[in-house]
């Protein structure tokens, strides 16, 4: 198995840390992984933020920890 498949199979637990900005429509942009768990879980964390509810426009960088 490759790394990401092993990650899913082994049900890796921990947190992914993301940073991003919120655009004028309340959508996250420029999402970056600052604390990685494994590639497949990082990708899922990004998907959750992209498909989640609108954010309040603030102007600064947002740091978010997502627990798996």
N, C-alpha and C positions, 0 to 999 in steps of 0.2 A: 504493500500500500504506500502511496505517496503521503507526504506530510499532512496535507489538508484532509485527506480521507482518514488518516489515523486520528487526527484531531476530532473528527465527528464520531468515529467509531469508539474512541476512548471517552467520549462525553467530557471533554475538557471543561474545567470550571475556573472561573476567575473573572477579571474585568478587562474591558477594552476602553481605552481613553481616547476620545475624539476631540478635535478642536474644529470650529467652523465659525462662519459669520452668517448673519441673517439678512437676506435681501429685503427690499421694500415690500415684497409680497408676503413676507413672513416665512420664506423657505430657506433652509440651510444651504449655503454655498461654500465652496472651497474646503470641503471636509477632508481632514487629514487624521491619520491614526498616529497618536503620540505614544500610546502604550498598547502594544500588540499582544494578543493571546495566541492566535494562529491565523493564517490567511483566510480560511473559510469562516471563522467566527468574526474576524475583523470585517469581512464583507457583509455578513449578516447585520452587524452593528450599524454599518453605514446604511444599509437598506432600511433598517428600522427608523433611523433619523430622517432619511429622504422621504419615506412614505408616511411618516407620522403626522400629527396635527401641526397647524401653523404655529410659529413662534412669534413672540412679541419683538418687534424691531427695536434694537437697542443701539447699535453702532459699534460695539466692541466685540472682541473675539469671545466665543463661548467655549468653555471646556466642559465636557460631559463624560461621566463614567457610566458604562453600561455593564451590569453584572450578569454573568452567565453561569 
